Amino acid sequence: MSHARVALFEAPDEDLTVVDVQVGPLAEDEIRIRVAGVGICHTDLTALRGGVPLPLPAVVGHEAAGIVEEVGAEVTTLVPGDHVVVSFDSCRTCTQCTSGRPAYCELFAALNYFGTRLDGSTTMSRDGEPVHGNWFGQSSFGTHAVASVRNAVKVDESLPLHLLGPLGCSLQTGAGTVMSVLRAKPGQSIAVFGLGAVGLSAVMAANALGCTPIIAIDPNPERLNLATELGATHTLDPDAIDDLVWAVTDISANGVDFSVDAVGLESVVQQALAVLRSPGICATLGLQGLENDVVIDQGHLLLGRTLTGVIEGDVDPHQFIPQLVDLWKNGQFPFDKLIETYTLPEINEALAAAAAGSVIKPVIVFD
């Protein structure tokens, strides 16, 4: 049993409280990490609004990078001192996991959303009472986190560990969608709707693959400027255009090969389908809640267009995170340009910045 200082989630839409909790003891397949940095993701904000039925009190946070301090009895692939990025958890044994698609693990909900281990126990406690962890297999809004060895990806110790956490969720979601789901090729066209961390990761991945044109769409002028810096060939402000679909097809004759919806609103999904050429593929990634009805025109599908949903980029983090690190080393995936750092006492300020969209990727860092 060890101690951690964490940001405790006690009621929806209320500030988090920084408190001390007990962590562990570890199960046989778990590790304890000292967190170096943890990103704030839109899914954390959804949970904090009550959009995910997580039992309380709880600790969220699911984009951690840190140093292994202790390992469970059955852990053989990691040792204390290893640097790791922690992603979502998966069983690694079901049909989806063994076919290379752990984001669709048969136990995904139980391992990532329920706030407990599969046996109902919690990884944290406070004054003898349970504190629900296991949020995406880590609950990392704190100085220490318990994770499964299954979702910890070892990285080189020379890397800036405190910045790497977002590779485990939002960055791999956007980049993985373009690289592993759409499988875009040089010269193919793409439109990206919504330029948060997920959308800008899609832009960076499209640029790394040689896509053109890359059309970035968002009402925020600062994000449009950043998208250009990250490789977008064209930018559009949907609030300043009478007909966004016409504007996209004016740039890319007959529409684009691919579109990425990183917003999740019905109107945006409809536009992302309408800008496609036939055939073309739209990937929808934006989370507006566990229930989000969207009406689409079947005519788009009859014309050979495809609408597909994607979780976590549909990648295996153990394979994909090292690919993103290599792209970053080569200057092709400069995700650090999205990040602004905060300390744990500033977490509510960081959450507010993320919710307002004034900061693309807040990261809580620890000494």
VEXVEXLO-769823 format. One line per 4 residues: their letters; for each residue x, y, z of C-alpha. Coordinates in pm, 1 decimal. Each point is the difference from the previous one (the first is absolute). Example, Ala and Ser with C-alpha at 12.3 -4.5 7.8 and 13.67 -1.06 7.14 Angstrom:
<rs>
AS> 1230.0:-450.0:780.0 ~ 137.0:344.0:-66.0
</rs>
This chain:
<rs>
MSHA> 0.0:0.0:0.0 ~ 134.2:343.1:-97.1 ~ -137.7:352.2:-8.7 ~ -87.9:240.5:-280.6
RVAL> -122.4:355.1:-26.4 ~ -290.1:4.6:-243.6 ~ -274.3:221.8:-138.7 ~ -316.3:-160.2:140.9
FEAP> -325.5:2.6:-196.9 ~ -286.4:5.1:252.0 ~ -299.2:148.4:-187.0 ~ -77.0:91.8:-363.6
DEDL> 70.1:359.0:-105.3 ~ 187.7:78.7:321.1 ~ 367.3:86.0:38.0 ~ 236.9:-285.2:67.4
TVVD> 157.8:-9.1:345.4 ~ 369.3:-77.0:47.5 ~ 27.1:-260.6:276.7 ~ 220.8:-285.0:117.2
VQVG> -107.7:-360.2:-65.0 ~ 142.0:-346.3:51.4 ~ 107.9:-186.8:-313.8 ~ 15.7:-377.7:-31.3
PLAE> 90.2:-260.7:94.8 ~ 65.4:-114.5:-355.7 ~ -168.2:-292.6:-167.1 ~ 232.7:-249.5:-166.3
DEIR> -30.8:157.2:-346.3 ~ 19.5:365.7:107.6 ~ 268.9:264.3:22.6 ~ 25.6:316.3:205.0
IRVA> 140.8:301.7:-180.1 ~ 119.5:336.5:119.7 ~ -176.6:232.0:-240.5 ~ 218.0:247.5:-191.2
GVGI> -282.8:156.7:-196.6 ~ -364.5:-66.7:-84.1 ~ -206.9:159.1:-274.4 ~ -357.2:120.9:34.8
CHTD> -225.4:-160.8:-260.0 ~ -353.4:84.1:-108.8 ~ -110.8:-337.9:137.6 ~ 114.9:109.8:347.2
LTAL> -216.0:310.9:-37.2 ~ -295.6:-214.7:-103.9 ~ 39.2:-212.1:313.1 ~ 31.0:306.8:222.0
RGGV> -329.3:130.8:-140.4 ~ -168.2:-327.4:89.8 ~ -12.5:-124.1:-357.9 ~ 153.4:-333.9:99.5
PLPL> -155.0:-186.9:296.1 ~ 323.6:-33.5:196.8 ~ -51.7:-83.9:370.2 ~ 122.0:270.2:238.1
PAVV> 225.1:105.6:160.0 ~ 242.0:-66.2:-282.3 ~ 321.3:108.6:-164.2 ~ -1.0:51.1:-376.6
GHEA> 283.3:83.4:-238.5 ~ 106.8:-244.5:-267.5 ~ 291.9:144.1:-197.0 ~ 288.9:-73.6:234.6
AGIV> 371.0:-39.8:-41.8 ~ 220.6:-89.8:292.2 ~ 265.8:-216.7:158.8 ~ -70.6:-349.3:126.3
EEVG> 57.8:-22.2:377.0 ~ -142.3:-343.7:79.4 ~ -123.6:-301.3:-194.2 ~ -236.8:-282.9:87.0
AEVT> 114.8:-357.9:45.9 ~ -89.3:-109.7:-354.7 ~ 149.4:299.9:-182.5 ~ 306.9:-100.0:-201.4
TLVP> 12.9:256.3:-281.9 ~ 56.8:309.0:216.6 ~ 225.7:74.9:296.6 ~ 27.7:291.0:241.7
GDHV> 166.3:292.6:-170.6 ~ -155.3:-59.5:-342.8 ~ -158.8:299.3:-170.6 ~ -350.3:-68.4:-131.0
VVSF> -293.8:160.8:-177.5 ~ -329.9:-136.5:133.1 ~ -288.3:-42.8:-243.1 ~ -341.9:-167.9:20.3
DSCR> -30.2:-346.7:151.1 ~ -96.9:-314.7:-190.1 ~ -5.2:-367.6:87.1 ~ 248.9:-97.1:-277.2
TCTQ> -164.8:-344.4:-27.0 ~ -341.8:43.5:-167.3 ~ -54.0:-32.2:-375.9 ~ 24.2:375.1:-57.5
CTSG> 316.0:38.8:203.1 ~ 179.3:-295.3:-159.6 ~ -91.4:128.9:-347.0 ~ 177.3:330.2:70.3
RPAY> -307.5:207.4:88.0 ~ 13.7:43.5:380.3 ~ -205.0:321.7:-12.3 ~ -298.5:-228.9:-58.9
CELF> 89.1:-242.3:278.4 ~ -297.5:-200.8:122.9 ~ 75.3:124.9:352.2 ~ 70.1:360.6:-98.5
AALN> -282.4:152.6:205.8 ~ 75.1:-203.8:311.1 ~ 373.3:67.5:-17.1 ~ -24.1:372.4:-74.6
YFGT> -328.2:150.0:124.5 ~ -121.3:-181.8:311.2 ~ 242.7:144.2:256.4 ~ 102.0:-338.4:141.5
RLDG> 204.3:-303.8:-85.0 ~ -190.9:-288.5:-154.6 ~ -41.4:-153.1:347.1 ~ -166.1:318.7:129.1
STTM> 291.9:122.9:209.7 ~ 149.8:347.7:-35.0 ~ 359.6:105.4:-49.5 ~ -34.0:295.1:238.5
SRDG> -154.3:76.0:337.0 ~ -33.4:292.8:239.7 ~ -36.6:-44.2:371.7 ~ -95.8:-361.2:-60.1
EPVH> -273.1:84.6:-253.2 ~ 23.2:-93.9:-371.0 ~ 112.3:258.0:-254.5 ~ -91.4:-111.3:-349.4
GNWF> 297.1:-24.4:-231.9 ~ 58.4:-210.3:-311.3 ~ -126.7:283.5:-220.4 ~ 141.3:-120.5:-332.3
GQSS> 205.4:-242.4:204.6 ~ 197.5:273.3:178.1 ~ -178.4:298.4:170.8 ~ 303.0:222.0:-30.0
FGTH> -101.4:346.0:125.8 ~ 251.7:-32.3:280.5 ~ 358.7:-54.5:98.7 ~ -32.6:-379.5:-29.0
AVAS> -224.6:-236.6:-189.2 ~ -66.6:-371.6:-13.8 ~ -15.1:-139.6:-352.4 ~ -15.0:-337.0:-165.5
VRNA> 317.7:-125.4:-160.4 ~ -218.3:-52.4:-308.1 ~ -46.3:371.3:-64.1 ~ 350.3:125.2:88.7
VKVD> 226.9:62.6:-298.5 ~ 371.0:24.6:71.8 ~ 177.5:301.1:-154.0 ~ 359.2:114.9:-20.1
ESLP> 131.1:183.7:305.9 ~ 146.1:278.6:-215.3 ~ -348.4:124.4:-97.4 ~ -178.2:293.4:175.2
LHLL> -214.1:-230.3:213.6 ~ -220.1:271.4:151.4 ~ -134.9:86.7:-348.6 ~ -65.9:-350.4:-130.1
GPLG> -324.9:-89.7:178.4 ~ -240.1:131.6:-268.7 ~ 147.8:-252.3:-242.6 ~ -200.7:-260.2:193.3
CSLQ> -342.8:132.2:-99.8 ~ -87.7:318.2:-191.0 ~ 310.4:12.6:-218.5 ~ -15.7:-365.9:-95.2
TGAG> -373.1:37.3:-66.3 ~ 41.4:270.1:-263.6 ~ 319.2:-133.5:-153.3 ~ -107.5:-363.6:13.7
TVMS> -324.1:79.2:-179.0 ~ 185.4:151.7:-296.1 ~ 285.9:-249.0:-7.4 ~ -161.0:-329.7:101.7
VLRA> -372.5:34.8:-76.4 ~ -17.3:228.2:-303.7 ~ 346.9:-112.8:-112.1 ~ 46.0:322.5:-190.7
KPGQ> 260.3:7.0:-276.7 ~ 212.4:280.6:-146.9 ~ -205.2:231.9:-214.8 ~ -336.2:-97.9:148.3
SIAV> -221.0:276.4:136.2 ~ -142.5:39.2:350.3 ~ -217.5:243.1:196.4 ~ 25.9:16.5:379.4
FGLG> -292.2:147.3:194.8 ~ 94.9:125.8:346.9 ~ 355.0:94.8:91.4 ~ 45.0:-113.6:355.8
AVGL> 275.1:-244.9:85.3 ~ -170.3:-281.9:-191.5 ~ -65.1:205.1:-312.7 ~ 345.6:156.0:-6.5
SAVM> 153.6:-344.5:45.0 ~ -192.3:-106.4:-309.2 ~ 139.7:302.1:-185.2 ~ 357.0:-85.3:104.3
AANA> -43.6:-363.6:-102.9 ~ -147.2:99.4:-336.8 ~ 293.9:231.3:-59.0 ~ 248.7:-271.2:97.2
LGCT> -163.6:-232.2:-254.4 ~ 15.1:257.7:-279.8 ~ -372.6:66.0:-34.1 ~ -111.0:301.8:-202.7
PIIA> -207.9:201.1:30.1 ~ -36.0:-9.1:378.4 ~ -299.4:217.1:89.4 ~ -25.7:100.4:367.6
IDPN> -335.8:128.5:124.5 ~ -63.4:183.7:329.0 ~ -148.6:335.1:109.2 ~ 305.6:82.5:216.6
PERL> 249.5:212.5:-199.0 ~ 293.3:-93.0:223.8 ~ -63.7:-368.3:-63.2 ~ -27.0:63.1:-372.4
NLAT> 338.4:169.8:8.0 ~ 150.0:-288.6:196.0 ~ -149.7:-249.5:-244.1 ~ 180.2:179.0:-281.9
ELGA> 324.3:-20.5:195.7 ~ -59.1:-373.2:50.8 ~ -59.9:-73.3:-367.9 ~ -350.9:101.9:-104.4
THTL> -2.8:132.5:-355.3 ~ -333.7:180.9:43.3 ~ -200.5:124.2:298.2 ~ -368.1:87.3:25.1
DPDA> -202.3:178.3:267.7 ~ -348.5:-156.6:-17.7 ~ -157.3:304.4:166.2 ~ 130.1:228.3:-275.4
IDDL> -120.9:-210.1:-294.9 ~ -353.9:-24.5:-133.6 ~ 46.9:-349.3:-144.8 ~ 283.1:-200.2:157.0
VWAV> -55.5:-305.2:-220.0 ~ 28.0:213.8:-311.8 ~ 317.7:161.6:135.2 ~ 165.1:-338.9:54.3
TDIS> -98.0:-132.5:-340.6 ~ 125.7:321.5:-155.1 ~ 344.2:-77.3:144.7 ~ -7.1:-371.2:-83.7
ANGV> -195.6:-63.2:-319.4 ~ -281.0:-253.3:45.6 ~ 72.1:-16.2:374.1 ~ 267.6:-153.4:219.5
DFSV> 109.3:-361.7:29.2 ~ -28.3:6.6:379.6 ~ -151.6:207.2:276.6 ~ 49.9:-8.0:375.6
DAVG> -269.4:121.4:240.1 ~ 166.5:89.3:329.6 ~ -308.6:181.4:132.7 ~ -287.7:-248.6:15.3
LESV> -288.9:240.0:-63.1 ~ -266.6:-119.0:-241.9 ~ 45.5:299.5:-228.5 ~ 374.0:-59.4:-22.3
VQQA> -38.4:-371.3:-75.1 ~ -243.1:89.8:-278.5 ~ 245.1:251.5:-148.1 ~ 291.4:-242.7:30.9
LAVL> -196.7:-252.9:-206.7 ~ -114.6:258.4:-253.4 ~ 353.8:117.9:-85.0 ~ 111.3:-349.8:-106.0
RSPG> 45.7:-106.8:-357.8 ~ -150.3:-334.3:-97.1 ~ 127.1:-230.1:130.7 ~ 148.6:164.1:307.1
ICAT> 28.2:-69.7:370.3 ~ -98.9:213.4:298.0 ~ 134.0:-98.2:342.5 ~ -190.5:141.1:295.6
LGLQ> 196.3:35.9:324.0 ~ -164.9:277.9:198.2 ~ -160.1:-101.1:330.1 ~ -311.2:192.2:103.2
GLEN> -113.4:-258.2:255.1 ~ -85.8:-368.8:14.5 ~ -331.7:70.7:-175.5 ~ 19.8:229.8:-301.7
DVVI> -259.1:-52.8:-272.7 ~ 114.6:106.0:-346.1 ~ -223.7:1.5:-309.1 ~ 170.8:-42.3:-335.9
DQGH> -123.0:-7.5:-358.0 ~ 10.8:-359.4:-124.3 ~ 71.7:139.0:-344.7 ~ 359.3:62.4:107.9
LLLG> 43.8:-369.9:73.0 ~ -169.4:-104.8:-322.7 ~ 252.3:213.5:-186.3 ~ 276.3:-216.2:142.9
RTLT> 94.7:222.6:289.3 ~ 86.7:-161.4:332.7 ~ -57.0:128.0:354.4 ~ 203.2:-179.1:263.7
GVIE> 56.1:58.9:369.2 ~ 345.9:-35.6:150.9 ~ 116.2:-50.3:358.4 ~ 361.1:68.1:99.0
GDVD> 108.0:13.4:-363.2 ~ -73.6:-375.2:-30.6 ~ 366.3:-67.6:78.1 ~ 205.5:-211.3:235.4
PHQF> 179.9:254.8:221.7 ~ 298.6:-233.0:39.7 ~ 56.1:19.8:-374.4 ~ -127.4:348.9:-79.1
IPQL> 140.9:220.5:277.0 ~ 359.7:-86.0:-102.6 ~ -94.2:97.1:-357.4 ~ -121.9:340.9:118.9
VDLW> 317.0:47.0:203.2 ~ 209.4:-70.3:-310.2 ~ -206.0:249.0:-203.0 ~ 51.9:260.3:273.5
KNGQ> 375.1:-62.2:0.0 ~ -0.1:59.0:-376.7 ~ -193.7:325.6:34.7 ~ -310.5:-145.6:-166.3
FPFD> -229.7:-9.4:302.7 ~ 76.0:309.9:212.6 ~ -267.3:-67.0:261.5 ~ 190.2:204.1:259.5
KLIE> -133.2:312.6:-174.0 ~ -347.5:-87.6:133.2 ~ 102.0:-20.0:365.9 ~ -17.5:249.3:285.7
TYTL> 110.5:-123.5:341.6 ~ -158.7:44.6:342.5 ~ 71.4:-128.3:350.9 ~ -237.2:-218.0:203.0
PEIN> -125.7:293.2:215.7 ~ -92.6:170.4:-329.2 ~ -206.8:-292.3:-128.6 ~ -336.5:176.2:15.6
EALA> 146.7:288.9:-197.8 ~ 131.6:-251.7:-253.0 ~ -338.6:-173.1:-23.6 ~ -172.2:333.7:-56.5
AAAA> 249.2:86.1:-274.9 ~ -62.6:-334.4:-167.2 ~ -378.9:40.7:23.5 ~ 15.2:353.0:-139.5
GSVI> 234.8:-104.7:-279.4 ~ 253.6:268.7:89.6 ~ 270.3:-267.2:36.0 ~ 13.7:-292.6:-241.9
KPVI> 174.9:-252.0:223.2 ~ 50.0:88.0:367.8 ~ 246.7:-233.7:168.0 ~ 39.5:-26.8:376.5
VFD> 369.0:-45.2:79.4 ~ 172.6:-118.7:316.8 ~ 352.9:47.6:131.7
</rs>
